[in-house]
Amino acid sequence: MTDVNPEDAKLVTLARSVRARNGAAEGAAVRDLDGRTYNASTVALPSLKLTALQAAVAAAVSSGAEGLEAAVVVTEAADADAASLAAVRDLTSSAPVFLADASGEIRKQL
């Protein structure tokens, strides 16, 4: 998939960078309805486990976001898990969720 608008490409860059910086399995970034972006990596603590997308959505919600325009997950997994997609869908039913690999190539839109 090569037809990505510049704002969604920015989300890919943010998700890739947080994944690389933290050495995490996944990185994610979301853009809220005001155009603000939030990124996060996988959280794997003994008492708290979040996918990168759940963590990015949590960051957006804790900052007052009421909806999302788009989301990106950078992962080597074949698909995003149901809990990650549910976190996005809790805020919006129509935002595209892009799945990208470590090189930043978008493999699919969910």
Secondary structure, DSSP 8 states (H G I E B T S, - for coil): -----HHHHHHHHHHHHHHHHHT-S-EEEEEETTS-EEEEE-EE-SS-EE-HHHHHHHHHHHTT---EEEEEEE-SSSS--HHHHHHHHHH-SS--EEEE-TT--EEEE-
